[in-house]
């Protein structure tokens, strides 16, 4: 400040004639006040700058932590982040699951439709037969086994068995239905949907393929109702 005062005194000595004499002390005082105001502004500006920078850092850190608007709140590198990424990948994929396609496919998933039957089955005759099922040869006198042509199994449990018996079998979970003057007994035999009905003093029994959900009580009843014993 002393150097400023000396500088002002030098300017005053060289001032042009006709100008009022310079008040050096007043100018110095004004300069000091101006300097204090500048310092105060700088301090305030510095504080504001620091606050702004801190707020920006916090906002950026929060954005990185939360992953942006609408994303799940997970910490970077955590287990949740991996699970969210995996679920997002699964949601964006339209390909079927490998496990779902690896499971066994049912041969009977399209349902069972009964149609007119023109074939004679030895001593058992039925006017209806399940579509796509044919009698295996040779046909026994009292037993008919129906299979689908594409089957490559000898397991009788996978086929339809129609049998004539002298007496009825004991079924589990029997459901009795009366229709067209006949009484049908429908239940399960060794886990297979089975129906039986008395015809001409004998019993006709039909066993549906094991595990085939397409066969229902009504399908079994209609099939049996179309059969006679010759």
C-alpha positions in Angstrom: 0.0 0.0 0.0 3.0 2.4 0.7 4.1 1.8 -2.9 0.6 2.8 -4.2 0.7 5.9 -2.1 4.1 7.0 -3.5 2.8 6.3 -7.0 -0.2 8.5 -6.4 1.9 11.3 -5.0 4.1 11.1 -8.1 1.0 11.4 -10.3 -0.2 14.4 -8.3 3.1 16.2 -8.8 2.8 15.7 -12.5 -0.9 16.6 -12.7 -1.9 19.2 -15.2 -2.4 22.8 -14.2 -5.9 23.8 -13.4 -6.9 20.5 -11.7 -7.8 20.5 -8.0 -5.0 19.1 -5.8 -5.2 15.4 -5.2 -6.2 14.0 -1.8 -3.7 11.2 -1.6 -4.9 9.9 1.8 -8.5 9.7 0.7 -7.5 7.9 -2.4 -5.5 5.4 -0.4 -8.4 4.9 2.0 -10.7 4.2 -1.0 -8.2 1.9 -2.4 -8.0 -0.1 0.8 -11.8 -0.3 1.0 -11.8 -1.5 -2.6 -9.2 -4.1 -1.9 -11.2 -5.4 1.2 -14.3 -5.7 -1.0 -12.4 -7.6 -3.6 -11.0 -10.0 -1.0 -14.4 -10.6 0.5 -15.8 -11.3 -3.0 -13.0 -13.7 -3.7 -13.6 -15.5 -0.4 -17.3 -15.8 -1.2 -16.7 -16.9 -4.7 -14.2 -19.5 -3.6 -16.6 -20.9 -1.1 -19.4 -21.0 -3.7 -17.0 -22.7 -6.2 -16.0 -25.3 -3.6 -19.6 -26.0 -2.8 -20.5 -26.3 -6.5 -17.7 -28.7 -7.1 -18.6 -30.8 -4.0 -22.2 -30.9 -5.1 -21.2 -32.0 -8.6 -18.9 -34.8 -7.2 -21.7 -36.0 -4.9 -24.2 -36.0 -7.7 -21.9 -37.9 -10.0 -21.1 -40.4 -7.2 -24.8 -40.9 -6.5 -25.5 -41.3 -10.3 -22.8 -44.0 -10.5 -24.1 -45.7 -7.4 -27.7 -45.8 -8.5 -27.0 -46.4 -12.1 -29.3 -43.7 -13.5 -33.1 -43.1 -13.3 -35.2 -46.2 -13.4 -32.4 -48.7 -12.7 -32.3 -50.9 -9.7 -30.3 -49.5 -6.7 -27.2 -51.7 -6.7 -23.6 -51.1 -5.8 -21.0 -51.3 -8.5 -19.4 -54.8 -8.6 -21.9 -56.3 -6.1 -23.8 -59.5 -6.5 -27.1 -57.7 -7.1 -25.5 -56.0 -10.2 -24.7 -59.4 -11.7 -28.2 -60.6 -11.0 -29.8 -57.5 -12.5 -27.6 -57.8 -15.6 -28.6 -61.5 -15.9 -32.3 -60.7 -15.5 -32.1 -57.9 -18.0 -30.4 -60.2 -20.5 -33.1 -62.8 -20.0 -35.9 -60.2 -20.4 -34.5 -58.9 -23.7 -34.2 -62.4 -25.2 -37.0 -64.0 -27.1 -35.4 -67.4 -27.6 -37.0 -70.3 -25.6 -35.2 -71.6 -22.6 -32.9 -74.5 -23.3 -34.2 -76.5 -20.4 -37.8 -76.1 -21.6 -36.9 -77.5 -25.0 -34.8 -80.4 -23.6 -37.7 -82.0 -21.8 -39.6 -85.0 -23.2 -42.5 -84.2 -25.5 -45.8 -86.0 -25.2 -47.1 -88.0 -28.2 -50.7 -87.3 -27.1 -50.5 -83.5 -26.5 -53.0 -82.7 -29.3 -55.9 -84.4 -27.5 -58.1 -87.4 -28.3 -60.7 -87.4 -31.1 -63.0 -90.4 -31.6 -64.1 -91.2 -35.2 -66.1 -93.9 -36.9 -64.4 -97.2 -36.9 -64.8 -99.6 -39.9 -62.4 -102.3 -38.7 -63.5 -105.5 -37.0 -61.5 -106.5 -33.9 -62.2 -110.2 -33.5 -64.9 -110.8 -30.8 -64.8 -107.1 -29.8 -66.4 -104.6 -32.1 -66.5 -100.7 -31.6 -68.2 -98.2 -33.9 -65.8 -95.5 -32.6 -62.0 -95.5 -32.3 -59.4 -92.9 -31.3 -58.1 -91.1 -34.4 -54.5 -92.0 -35.3 -54.6 -95.3 -33.3 -54.6 -98.7 -35.0 -54.8 -102.2 -33.8 -51.6 -104.1 -33.4 -51.5 -107.4 -35.2 -52.2 -110.2 -34.5 -55.4 -109.3 -32.7 -56.2 -111.6 -29.8 -59.8 -113.0 -29.3 -60.4 -111.1 -26.1 -57.9 -108.3 -26.2 -57.1 -105.4 -28.6 -54.1 -103.2 -28.3 -54.1 -99.8 -30.1 -51.0 -97.9 -30.9 -49.9 -95.0 -33.0 -47.9 -95.9 -36.1 -44.9 -93.7 -35.1 -44.5 -95.5 -31.8 -41.3 -97.4 -31.4 -41.9 -99.0 -28.0 -43.2 -102.3 -26.8 -44.4 -100.9 -23.5 -48.1 -101.7 -23.3 -48.6 -98.9 -20.7 -48.0 -96.4 -23.5 -50.9 -97.8 -25.6 -54.6 -98.2 -25.4 -55.8 -101.6 -24.2 -59.4 -102.9 -24.8 -60.2 -106.2 -23.1 -63.1 -108.5 -22.5 -63.3 -110.0 -19.0 -65.6 -112.4 -17.1 -65.6 -110.1 -14.1 -64.9 -106.5 -13.2 -61.6 -105.4 -11.8 -61.2 -103.2 -8.7 -60.4 -99.7 -9.7 -59.0 -96.9 -7.5 -61.1 -93.7 -7.1 -64.1 -95.1 -8.9 -66.6 -92.7 -10.5 -69.9 -94.3 -11.5 -71.8 -92.8 -14.5 -75.1 -94.0 -15.9 -75.8 -93.4 -19.6 -77.9 -95.1 -22.3 -79.0 -97.8 -19.9 -75.4 -98.7 -19.0 -73.4 -98.1 -15.8 -69.8 -97.1 -16.4 -67.1 -97.5 -13.7 -64.2 -95.2 -14.3 -61.1 -94.9 -12.1 -57.5 -95.8 -12.2 -55.7 -99.1 -12.4 -51.9 -99.1 -11.6 -52.0 -95.3 -12.2 -53.7 -95.5 -15.6 -57.1 -94.0 -16.4 -59.4 -97.0 -16.8 -63.1 -97.6 -17.5 -65.2 -100.7 -17.5 -68.8 -101.5 -18.4 -70.9 -104.6 -18.4 -72.0 -105.8 -21.8 -74.0 -109.0 -22.5 -73.2 -110.5 -19.0 -69.5 -109.8 -19.5 -67.2 -106.8 -18.9 -65.4 -104.6 -21.3 -62.4 -102.7 -19.9 -60.3 -100.0 -21.6 -57.0 -98.6 -20.2 -55.8 -95.3 -21.5 -52.0 -94.7 -22.0 -50.2 -94.0 -18.8 -49.6 -90.3 -18.1 -51.8 -89.2 -21.1 -53.8 -86.2 -19.9 -55.7 -86.0 -23.2 -57.8 -89.0 -22.2 -60.7 -88.0 -20.0 -63.6 -89.8 -18.2 -65.9 -88.7 -21.0 -63.6 -90.0 -23.8 -63.3 -93.3 -22.1 -67.1 -93.5 -21.6 -67.9 -92.7 -25.2 -65.3 -95.2 -26.5 -66.7 -98.0 -24.3 -70.3 -97.0 -25.1 -69.6 -97.8 -28.8 -68.3 -101.3 -28.2 -70.0 -104.6 -28.2 -69.0 -108.2 -27.6 -69.7 -110.5 -30.6 
